[in-house]
Amino acid sequence: MSPPQACATVALNDTVFFKDGHGMKRGLSVAAGMAALTAAGLLAGCGEGGKAAEKNAPPPADTAVAGARPPVKLGVAPSAPGGEAARAADGAPSFAVIYPGGDPEGPATLAQSPTGPGGVLTFTTDATPEAVVAFYRQRAEAAGLKTINAMNQGGVLGYAAGDGADGRGQLLSVVANPIEAGPTSVQLSWSAGR
């Protein structure tokens, strides 16, 4: 069962809502580590903690889905080990790529908000969580993003980076979970900013 197209916080101070194929608003189930990294990234990057009520208010009904891009269909693994990393979705920023050799579990869930496009993609790879996080840290730094948070909880590694309160609203978050006797499961989320 693939994840529903969902509501996901993909940009600083914005919540973007999606409807699934049945016209129902849905929430995307996100691992606790991902939620913690995203929350830390949002709090560290926005600098507007006093606007919590504004952040949590639902968007006007006529704009809830307006401008949302449909998910991008991905075929076979778009990257080869040691090869060029493919963008996680059309229009994704340079730091939002699929780890070389990664195998997407389905299309990215994409969102369009007033502060820019973003998305979430889940994939698997034979690489270790350490290698995955190091790869995304390098991509983030090359794009001018600064580390917000890093975690290691029982072998599950996470990393978040953003361009800060004075930036364009760019954000990267990755959680790499080693699966016993299997590949590493990776959840990548990003906001391209304005």
N, CA, C and O of each residue as an XYZ file, in Angstrom:
776
protein
N       0.845     -1.176      0.000
C       0.000      0.000      0.000
C       0.885      1.231      0.000
O       1.721      1.398      0.888
N       0.709      2.085     -0.979
C       1.524      3.288     -1.049
C       0.932      4.351     -0.140
O      -0.266      4.336      0.141
N       1.789      5.298      0.333
C       1.291      6.336      1.226
C       0.323      7.241      0.483
O       0.502      7.482     -0.711
N      -0.706      7.751      1.165
C      -1.646      8.650      0.510
C      -0.973      9.978      0.218
O      -0.003     10.357      0.875
N      -1.502     10.681     -0.779
C      -1.069     12.052     -0.945
C      -1.606     12.761      0.280
O      -2.751     12.542      0.675
N      -0.794     13.604      0.880
C      -1.091     13.972      2.251
C      -0.938     15.443      2.530
O      -0.562     16.237      1.668
N      -1.249     15.784      3.786
C      -0.920     17.107      4.267
C       0.452     16.973      4.905
O       0.677     16.080      5.723
N       1.353     17.842      4.540
C       2.708     17.765      5.073
C       3.251     19.170      5.212
O       3.024     20.006      4.337
N       3.960     19.450      6.285
C       4.606     20.736      6.441
C       5.878     20.689      5.617
O       6.799     19.931      5.921
N       5.924     21.495      4.580
C       7.052     21.419      3.671
C       7.804     22.730      3.551
O       8.853     22.778      2.909
N       7.304     23.775      4.142
C       7.991     25.054      4.078
C       7.829     25.742      5.424
O       6.904     25.450      6.182
N       8.736     26.651      5.704
C       8.688     27.355      6.975
C       7.352     28.068      7.140
O       6.902     28.780      6.242
N       6.723     27.870      8.291
C       5.465     28.515      8.681
C       4.262     28.153      7.821
O       3.243     28.836      7.917
N       4.319     27.123      6.990
C       3.193     26.772      6.137
C       2.836     25.309      6.281
O       3.710     24.451      6.406
N       1.548     25.035      6.262
C       1.059     23.672      6.166
C       0.279     23.589      4.870
O      -0.601     24.414      4.623
N       0.585     22.620      4.052
C      -0.059     22.463      2.762
C      -0.904     21.207      2.807
O      -0.426     20.155      3.229
N      -2.165     21.302      2.376
C      -3.074     20.168      2.427
C      -3.250     19.568      1.042
O      -3.245     20.277      0.036
N      -3.406     18.241      1.007
C      -3.627     17.516     -0.233
C      -4.869     16.673     -0.104
O      -5.286     16.332      1.003
N      -5.453     16.340     -1.217
C      -6.551     15.387     -1.230
C      -6.043     14.102     -1.869
O      -5.267     14.133     -2.825
N      -6.492     12.971     -1.326
C      -6.103     11.700     -1.921
C      -6.953     11.441     -3.159
O      -7.749     12.292     -3.556
N      -6.790     10.287     -3.761
C      -7.517      9.941     -4.973
C      -9.021      9.856     -4.782
O      -9.760      9.809     -5.765
N      -9.494      9.835     -3.535
C     -10.919      9.757     -3.243
C     -11.485     11.103     -2.807
O     -12.636     11.179     -2.376
N     -10.700     12.152     -2.912
C     -11.145     13.481     -2.534
C     -11.110     13.768     -1.044
O     -11.650     14.781     -0.599
N     -10.486     12.897     -0.267
C     -10.416     13.070      1.188
C      -9.099     13.741      1.564
O      -8.054     13.430      0.994
N      -9.153     14.666      2.529
C      -7.916     15.231      3.055
C      -7.240     14.156      3.886
O      -7.900     13.468      4.665
N      -5.945     14.006      3.732
C      -5.211     12.958      4.427
C      -3.977     13.531      5.091
O      -3.468     14.578      4.691
N      -3.499     12.830      6.116
C      -2.250     13.159      6.781
C      -1.223     12.097      6.456
O      -1.551     10.911      6.408
N       0.005     12.501      6.234
C       1.091     11.576      5.936
C       1.713     11.107      7.241
O       2.145     11.926      8.051
N       1.763      9.808      7.450
C       2.376      9.256      8.650
C       3.889      9.430      8.550
O       4.512      8.927      7.615
N       4.477     10.134      9.503
C       5.905     10.417      9.480
C       6.527      9.846     10.742
O       5.975     10.002     11.832
N       7.664      9.190     10.609
C       8.360      8.594     11.750
C       8.664      9.663     12.794
O       8.834     10.836     12.461
N       8.730      9.253     14.053
C       8.974     10.198     15.146
C      10.266     10.974     14.932
O      10.321     12.172     15.207
N      11.280     10.320     14.456
C      12.550     11.004     14.195
C      12.392     12.078     13.139
O      12.961     13.162     13.272
N      11.628     11.797     12.089
C      11.399     12.773     11.034
C      10.633     13.964     11.587
O      10.950     15.113     11.279
N       9.627     13.689     12.402
C       8.847     14.771     12.988
C       9.721     15.649     13.873
O       9.609     16.874     13.840
N      10.588     15.028     14.661
C      11.468     15.801     15.540
C      12.428     16.660     14.731
O      12.644     17.826     15.058
N      13.004     16.090     13.678
C      13.923     16.862     12.844
C      13.206     18.007     12.145
O      13.711     19.129     12.105
N      12.040     17.729     11.601
C      11.299     18.769     10.907
C      10.895     19.873     11.872
O      11.022     21.055     11.553
N      10.407     19.493     13.054
C      10.021     20.499     14.044
C      11.221     21.346     14.442
O      11.115     22.568     14.546
N      12.357     20.706     14.665
C      13.560     21.456     15.024
C      13.956     22.391     13.895
O      14.348     23.532     14.138
N      13.857     21.919     12.678
C      14.195     22.741     11.523
C      13.266     23.927     11.389
O      13.710     25.042     11.113
N      11.987     23.695     11.581
C      11.033     24.787     11.473
C      11.236     25.817     12.569
O      11.201     27.020     12.309
N      11.450     25.353     13.796
C      11.646     26.284     14.902
C      12.946     27.050     14.760
O      12.992     28.249     15.035
N      14.002     26.375     14.336
C      15.296     27.039     14.199
C      15.311     27.993     13.020
O      16.002     29.011     13.059
N      14.570     27.685     11.985
C      14.640     28.476     10.772
C      13.648     29.610     10.688
O      13.879     30.560      9.940
N      12.539     29.553     11.434
C      11.508     30.552     11.193
C      11.683     31.806     12.027
O      11.426     32.901     11.527
N      12.106     31.693     13.266
C      12.299     32.862     14.103
C      11.012     33.591     14.440
O      11.059     34.749     14.853
N       9.855     32.944     14.274
C       8.588     33.592     14.560
C       7.752     32.700     15.456
O       6.606     32.397     15.125
N       8.304     32.272     16.586
C       7.608     31.360     17.477
C       6.295     31.900     18.007
O       5.450     31.102     18.413
N       6.070     33.206     18.029
C       4.846     33.782     18.546
C       3.656     33.642     17.623
O       2.556     34.049     17.995
N       3.821     33.100     16.468
C       2.733     32.984     15.512
C       2.210     31.562     15.431
O       1.777     31.129     14.363
N       2.240     30.817     16.543
C       1.818     29.415     16.539
C       0.370     29.270     16.100
O       0.055     28.358     15.336
N      -0.517     30.138     16.558
C      -1.923     30.026     16.173
C      -2.078     30.233     14.675
O      -2.858     29.533     14.030
N      -1.338     31.193     14.112
C      -1.379     31.426     12.682
C      -0.882     30.214     11.911
O      -1.468     29.837     10.896
N       0.212     29.597     12.394
C       0.782     28.432     11.723
C      -0.189     27.274     11.694
O      -0.257     26.551     10.700
N      -0.952     27.077     12.774
C      -1.821     25.922     12.888
C      -3.212     26.152     12.323
O      -4.007     25.214     12.263
N      -3.524     27.362     11.911
C      -4.840     27.636     11.353
C      -4.963     26.964      9.994
O      -4.017     26.983      9.207
N      -6.132     26.364      9.706
C      -6.294     25.728      8.401
C      -6.314     26.782      7.306
O      -6.752     27.909      7.540
N      -5.846     26.433      6.118
C      -5.860     27.396      5.026
C      -7.295     27.620      4.554
O      -8.162     26.778      4.789
N      -7.552     28.748      3.890
C      -8.880     28.975      3.347
C      -9.255     27.830      2.410
O      -8.401     27.294      1.703
N     -10.534     27.457      2.407
C     -10.987     26.301      1.628
C     -10.676     26.442      0.148
O     -10.352     25.451     -0.507
N     -10.768     27.659     -0.396
C     -10.552     27.817     -1.828
C      -9.084     27.748     -2.220
O      -8.786     27.702     -3.414
N      -8.150     27.738     -1.264
C      -6.729     27.659     -1.600
C      -6.063     26.405     -1.068
O      -4.854     26.241     -1.230
N      -6.820     25.513     -0.436
C      -6.220     24.344      0.204
C      -5.465     23.456     -0.769
O      -4.418     22.910     -0.420
N      -5.978     23.301     -1.982
C      -5.329     22.413     -2.932
C      -4.856     23.190     -4.153
O      -4.144     22.642     -4.995
N      -5.236     24.442     -4.259
C      -4.852     25.236     -5.412
C      -3.344     25.280     -5.561
O      -2.627     25.503     -4.586
N      -2.872     25.072     -6.748
C      -1.447     25.144     -7.024
C      -0.679     23.888     -6.691
O       0.516     23.812     -6.976
N      -1.327     22.893     -6.093
C      -0.618     21.653     -5.766
C      -0.275     20.926     -7.052
O      -1.111     20.795     -7.947
N       0.950     20.460     -7.136
C       1.377     19.711     -8.312
C       1.081     18.241     -8.079
O       1.193     17.758     -6.952
N       0.706     17.522     -9.129
C       0.469     16.087     -8.956
C       1.782     15.378     -8.692
O       2.845     15.885     -9.050
N       1.721     14.194     -8.062
C       2.948     13.458     -7.804
C       3.638     13.080     -9.102
O       2.992     12.851    -10.124
N       4.953     13.019     -9.044
C       5.747     12.624    -10.197
C       5.851     11.112    -10.200
O       6.191     10.511     -9.181
N       5.564     10.492    -11.327
C       5.684      9.047    -11.436
C       7.146      8.707    -11.700
O       7.759      9.235    -12.627
N       7.683      7.839    -10.891
C       9.055      7.408    -11.061
C       9.055      5.972    -11.538
O       8.269      5.162    -11.047
N       9.907      5.643    -12.471
C      10.004      4.286    -12.973
C      11.009      3.502    -12.165
O      10.971      3.518    -10.935
N      11.900      2.821    -12.838
C      12.933      2.054    -12.163
C      13.870      3.013    -11.461
O      13.824      4.222    -11.687
N      14.710      2.475    -10.619
C      15.642      3.312     -9.859
C      16.346      4.284    -10.796
O      17.042      3.849    -11.713
N      16.181      5.600    -10.588
C      16.720      6.578    -11.509
C      18.203      6.854    -11.326
O      18.779      7.611    -12.108
N      18.829      6.277    -10.336
C      20.241      6.531    -10.081
C      20.982      5.211    -10.050
O      20.424      4.185     -9.660
N      22.208      5.235    -10.452
C      23.044      4.040    -10.379
C      24.139      4.278     -9.357
O      24.585      5.413     -9.191
N      24.587      3.229     -8.662
C      25.669      3.417     -7.693
C      26.842      4.134     -8.350
O      27.292      3.756     -9.432
N      27.320      5.156     -7.693
C      28.454      5.915     -8.210
C      28.061      6.851     -9.333
O      28.894      7.625     -9.806
N      26.807      6.800     -9.776
C      26.358      7.638    -10.876
C      25.841      8.970    -10.382
O      25.896      9.280     -9.192
N      25.340      9.746    -11.316
C      24.765     11.043    -11.003
C      23.450     10.840    -10.257
O      22.633     10.010    -10.655
N      23.247     11.577     -9.200
C      22.019     11.471     -8.417
C      20.890     12.181     -9.157
O      21.062     13.302     -9.635
N      19.739     11.527     -9.250
C      18.575     12.101     -9.919
C      17.770     12.943     -8.932
O      17.716     12.632     -7.742
N      17.148     14.006     -9.430
C      16.290     14.838     -8.586
C      15.164     13.976     -8.025
O      14.678     13.065     -8.695
N      14.758     14.265     -6.808
C      13.684     13.511     -6.159
C      12.354     13.707     -6.881
O      11.478     12.844     -6.814
N      12.200     14.825     -7.564
C      10.995     15.132     -8.334
C      11.344     16.256     -9.302
O      12.333     16.963     -9.109
N      10.539     16.417    -10.331
C      10.742     17.537    -11.246
C      10.687     18.840    -10.459
O       9.778     19.040     -9.654
N      11.645     19.719    -10.684
C      11.671     21.002    -10.007
C      12.252     20.986     -8.605
O      12.332     22.034     -7.965
N      12.661     19.821     -8.111
C      13.258     19.747     -6.769
C      14.611     20.457     -6.777
O      15.297     20.457     -7.799
N      15.006     21.061     -5.655
C      16.297     21.749     -5.591
C      17.468     20.771     -5.680
O      17.281     19.559     -5.572
N      18.656     21.296     -5.873
C      19.857     20.471     -6.068
C      20.178     19.576     -4.884
O      20.852     18.559     -5.048
N      19.709     19.933     -3.698
C      19.997     19.103     -2.524
C      18.950     18.004     -2.325
O      19.154     17.112     -1.502
N      17.851     18.048     -3.051
C      16.781     17.047     -2.930
C      16.890     16.048     -4.077
O      16.152     16.114     -5.061
N      17.818     15.138     -3.921
C      18.065     14.116     -4.937
C      17.924     12.736     -4.310
O      17.951     12.585     -3.088
N      17.773     11.742     -5.164
C      17.713     10.365     -4.688
C      19.140      9.866     -4.546
O      19.949     10.004     -5.464
N      19.443      9.291     -3.406
C      20.775      8.741     -3.173
C      21.131      7.819     -4.337
O      20.296      7.010     -4.742
N      22.347      7.915     -4.892
C      22.721      7.073     -6.030
C      22.455      5.588     -5.748
O      22.929      5.031     -4.758
N      21.695      4.976     -6.636
C      21.315      3.578     -6.474
C      20.050      3.394     -5.669
O      19.587      2.265     -5.500
N      19.472      4.485     -5.163
C      18.251      4.402     -4.371
C      17.068      3.938     -5.205
O      16.979      4.235     -6.396
N      16.162      3.207     -4.570
C      14.982      2.657     -5.234
C      13.729      3.258     -4.602
O      13.328      2.829     -3.520
N      13.093      4.251     -5.259
C      11.901      4.889     -4.694
C      10.785      3.877     -4.455
O      10.563      2.976     -5.265
N      10.086      4.038     -3.329
C       8.965      3.159     -3.007
C       7.688      3.623     -3.685
O       6.667      2.940     -3.607
N       7.723      4.743     -4.332
C       6.576      5.309     -5.032
C       6.921      6.725     -5.430
O       8.048      7.175     -5.224
N       5.959      7.430     -5.997
C       6.237      8.813     -6.390
C       6.362      9.715     -5.169
O       5.847      9.410     -4.094
N       7.049     10.814     -5.358
C       7.159     11.809     -4.291
C       5.790     12.431     -4.040
O       4.996     12.602     -4.964
N       5.526     12.766     -2.787
C       4.340     13.547     -2.444
C       4.785     14.996     -2.498
O       5.659     15.410     -1.736
N       4.191     15.765     -3.391
C       4.627     17.135     -3.621
C       3.614     18.137     -3.090
O       2.423     17.844     -2.983
N       4.109     19.318     -2.762
C       3.261     20.387     -2.254
C       3.716     21.713     -2.831
O       4.896     21.903     -3.124
N       2.779     22.620     -2.989
C       3.080     23.984     -3.406
C       2.479     24.899     -2.356
O       1.279     24.836     -2.088
N       3.298     25.741     -1.767
C       2.807     26.667     -0.754
C       3.252     28.076     -1.116
O       4.029     28.254     -2.054
N       2.774     29.077     -0.392
C       3.197     30.448     -0.671
C       4.712     30.650     -0.560
O       5.257     31.557     -1.189
N       5.394     29.822      0.226
C       6.845     29.982      0.347
C       7.613     29.051     -0.574
O       8.834     28.944     -0.458
N       6.930     28.377     -1.482
C       7.619     27.575     -2.479
C       7.232     26.114     -2.461
O       6.495     25.662     -1.585
N       7.741     25.375     -3.446
C       7.429     23.952     -3.564
C       8.274     23.096     -2.632
O       9.361     23.495     -2.213
N       7.764     21.929     -2.320
C       8.490     20.975     -1.495
C       7.918     19.593     -1.683
O       7.007     19.393     -2.486
N       8.449     18.634     -0.943
C       7.940     17.280     -1.077
C       8.565     16.313     -0.101
O       9.455     16.658      0.677
N       8.067     15.082     -0.168
C       8.545     13.975      0.652
C       8.685     12.768     -0.262
O       7.803     12.496     -1.076
N       9.796     12.041     -0.129
C      10.031     10.834     -0.914
C      10.637      9.775     -0.007
O      11.533     10.065      0.785
N      10.148      8.553     -0.124
C      10.693      7.422      0.618
C      11.328      6.467     -0.377
O      10.754      6.170     -1.424
N      12.525      5.987     -0.038
C      13.210      5.039     -0.912
C      14.082      4.121     -0.080
O      14.285      4.352      1.112
N      14.597      3.078     -0.714
C      15.532      2.171     -0.053
C      16.852      2.184     -0.801
O      16.915      2.507     -1.987
N      17.912      1.820     -0.072
C      19.243      1.747     -0.651
C      20.057      0.713      0.114
O      19.784      0.438      1.283
N      21.052      0.145     -0.547
C      21.947     -0.798      0.120
C      23.022     -0.083      0.936
O      23.774     -0.730      1.665
N      23.103      1.239      0.822
C      24.098      2.017      1.569
C      23.743      2.051      3.057
O      22.586      1.866      3.434
N      24.743      2.286      3.883
C      24.523      2.397      5.329
C      23.866      3.740      5.653
O      23.983      4.685      4.872
N      23.177      3.837      6.791
C      22.625      5.127      7.198
C      23.705      6.210      7.297
O      23.455      7.366      6.954
N      24.899      5.842      7.762
C      26.000      6.816      7.870
C      26.359      7.391      6.502
O      26.558      8.598      6.365
N      26.442      6.525      5.491
C      26.782      6.981      4.140
C      25.677      7.876      3.582
O      25.960      8.878      2.925
N      24.429      7.519      3.842
C      23.294      8.303      3.348
C      23.307      9.701      3.966
O      23.194     10.695      3.249
N      23.444      9.785      5.285
C      23.440     11.089      5.953
C      24.644     11.923      5.509
O      24.504     13.127      5.291
N      25.805     11.319      5.372
C      26.993     12.053      4.908
C      26.762     12.625      3.506
O      27.161     13.754      3.222
N      26.124     11.853      2.643
C      25.818     12.298      1.282
C      24.927     13.540      1.312
O      25.213     14.525      0.632
N      23.841     13.498      2.103
C      22.917     14.639      2.154
C      23.522     15.838      2.879
O      23.214     16.979      2.533
N      24.362     15.609      3.862
C      25.060     16.717      4.518
C      25.931     17.451      3.489
O      25.955     18.681      3.451
N      26.640     16.690      2.664
C      27.492     17.291      1.627
C      26.643     18.077      0.623
O      27.017     19.186      0.240
N      25.511     17.520      0.195
C      24.634     18.209     -0.757
C      24.098     19.506     -0.141
O      24.051     20.544     -0.801
N      23.696     19.433      1.124
C      23.148     20.610      1.803
C      24.203     21.706      1.914
O      23.933     22.865      1.599
N      25.393     21.344      2.356
C      26.460     22.337      2.505
C      26.830     22.952      1.162
O      27.091     24.152      1.084
N      26.855     22.144      0.102
C      27.170     22.660     -1.233
C      26.107     23.651     -1.707
O      26.404     24.542     -2.504
N      24.872     23.502     -1.224
C      23.781     24.404     -1.589
C      23.693     25.608     -0.648
O      22.802     26.443     -0.804
N      24.603     25.711      0.325
C      24.610     26.838      1.249
C      23.712     26.669      2.463
O      23.495     27.629      3.202
N      23.185     25.467      2.684
C      22.348     25.221      3.858
C      23.230     24.949      5.066
O      24.346     24.444      4.938
N      22.719     25.286      6.223
C      23.449     25.081      7.478
C      22.762     23.990      8.290
O      21.536     23.872      8.284
N      23.568     23.194      8.987
C      23.024     22.121      9.813
C      22.136     22.702     10.901
O      22.513     23.649     11.591
N      20.948     22.119     11.044
C      20.013     22.499     12.100
C      20.046     21.456     13.200
O      20.073     21.790     14.384
N      20.044     20.189     12.801
C      19.954     19.114     13.773
C      20.508     17.839     13.163
O      20.413     17.627     11.954
N      21.083     16.996     13.999
C      21.515     15.656     13.604
C      21.184     14.739     14.768
O      21.293     15.130     15.930
N      20.777     13.508     14.448
C      20.432     12.585     15.523
C      20.896     11.179     15.186
O      21.065     10.817     14.022
N      21.096     10.401     16.236
C      21.367      8.973     16.123
C      20.599      8.329     17.255
O      20.978      8.442     18.421
N      19.527      7.659     16.910
C      18.702      7.026     17.927
C      18.582      5.543     17.595
O      17.778      5.140     16.755
N      19.398      4.742     18.274
C      19.358      3.306     18.060
C      19.736      2.896     16.657
O      19.199      1.916     16.140
N      20.635      3.607     16.032
C      21.062      3.280     14.680
C      20.278      3.993     13.595
O      20.685      3.983     12.433
N      19.157      4.613     13.954
C      18.398      5.420     13.001
C      19.040      6.802     13.002
O      19.093      7.468     14.036
N      19.523      7.226     11.847
C      20.204      8.514     11.748
C      19.311      9.536     11.069
O      18.566      9.213     10.143
N      19.394     10.761     11.537
C      18.642     11.848     10.942
C      19.508     13.077     10.795
O      20.490     13.257     11.514
N      19.131     13.917      9.856
C      19.876     15.146      9.591
C      18.897     16.170      9.023
O      18.045     15.836      8.199
N      19.024     17.414      9.469
C      18.212     18.504      8.936
C      19.100     19.715      8.713
O      20.009     19.983      9.498
N      18.832     20.439      7.644
C      19.583     21.652      7.320
C      18.622     22.654      6.692
O      17.630     22.281      6.066
N      18.936     23.930      6.871
C      18.111     24.978      6.283
C      18.928     26.227      6.049
O      20.091     26.315      6.443
N      18.300     27.195      5.399
C      19.027     28.428      5.114
C      18.737     29.526      6.125
O      19.166     30.663      5.925
N      18.020     29.221      7.208
C      17.851     30.164      8.309
C      16.719     31.149      8.111
O      16.075     31.188      7.063
N      16.491     31.947      9.152
C      15.379     32.894      9.170
C      15.497     33.961      8.096
O      14.479     34.475      7.632
N      16.707     34.308      7.692
C      16.890     35.351      6.687
C      17.032     34.788      5.280
O      17.303     35.532      4.338
N      16.853     33.482      5.134
C      17.006     32.835      3.831
C      15.713     32.821      3.036
O      14.768     33.558      3.318
N      15.707     31.956      2.035
C      14.557     31.824      1.142
C      13.538     30.810      1.649
O      12.485     30.643      1.034
N      13.827     30.131      2.756
C      12.920     29.116      3.272
C      13.271     27.717      2.812
O      12.419     26.829      2.823
N      14.524     27.507      2.403
C      14.947     26.182      1.967
C      15.193     25.289      3.174
O      15.744     25.728      4.184
N      14.777     24.026      3.059
C      14.914     23.077      4.152
C      15.108     21.678      3.586
O      14.467     21.300      2.605
N      15.994     20.915      4.210
C      16.242     19.516      3.866
C      16.189     18.709      5.150
O      16.746     19.119      6.168
N      15.525     17.568      5.106
C      15.494     16.665      6.245
C      15.564     15.243      5.713
O      14.872     14.898      4.756
N      16.400     14.419      6.333
C      16.537     13.024      5.912
C      16.628     12.144      7.151
O      17.303     12.490      8.121
N      15.945     11.004      7.111
C      16.017     10.000      8.165
C      16.361      8.684      7.488
O      15.670      8.260      6.561
N      17.431      8.032      7.948
C      17.890      6.762      7.382
C      17.783      5.679      8.446
O      18.418      5.760      9.497
N      16.976      4.669      8.163
C      16.663      3.616      9.120
C      17.170      2.274      8.601
O      16.684      1.791      7.578
N      18.143      1.659      9.291
C      18.618      0.351      8.833
C      17.558     -0.712      9.123
O      17.061     -0.813     10.244
N      17.224     -1.491      8.120
C      16.244     -2.561      8.281
C      17.010     -3.867      8.472
O      17.887     -4.197      7.674
N      16.679     -4.611      9.529
C      17.381     -5.864      9.815
C      17.274     -6.796      8.613
O      16.181     -7.046      8.105
N      18.418     -7.308      8.166
C      18.509     -8.228      7.023
C      17.888     -7.622      5.767
O      17.327     -8.342      4.941
N      17.987     -6.316      5.625
C      17.417     -5.668      4.450
C      18.124     -4.368      4.149
O      19.145     -4.053      4.760
N      17.583     -3.609      3.208
C      18.208     -2.337      2.840
C      17.921     -1.250      3.874
O      17.141     -1.451      4.805
N      18.552     -0.120      3.699
C      18.280      1.055      4.524
C      17.056      1.759      3.952
O      16.983      2.011      2.750
N      16.099      2.073      4.815
C      14.910      2.818      4.405
C      15.174      4.296      4.673
O      15.594      4.670      5.768
N      14.927      5.132      3.672
C      15.236      6.557      3.773
C      13.981      7.374      3.498
O      13.246      7.101      2.549
N      13.743      8.386      4.340
C      12.683      9.347      4.085
C      13.338     10.705      3.918
O      14.010     11.203      4.821
N      13.133     11.292      2.757
C      13.713     12.577      2.392
C      12.588     13.592      2.259
O      11.596     13.334      1.576
N      12.733     14.747      2.905
C      11.761     15.822      2.708
C      12.522     17.113      2.441
O      13.652     17.294      2.895
N      11.882     18.001      1.698
C      12.549     19.239      1.323
C      11.535     20.346      1.081
O      10.356     20.103      0.823
N      12.038     21.564      1.174
C      11.334     22.759      0.745
C      12.318     23.544     -0.104
O      13.438     23.815      0.328
N      11.906     23.908     -1.306
C      12.790     24.633     -2.216
C      12.884     26.108     -1.870
O      13.812     26.786     -2.310
N      11.949     26.610     -1.097
C      11.968     28.023     -0.733
C      11.383     28.901     -1.827
O      10.919     28.424     -2.863
N      11.423     30.212     -1.558
C      10.848     31.183     -2.500
C      11.747     31.410     -3.682
O      11.414     32.196     -4.569
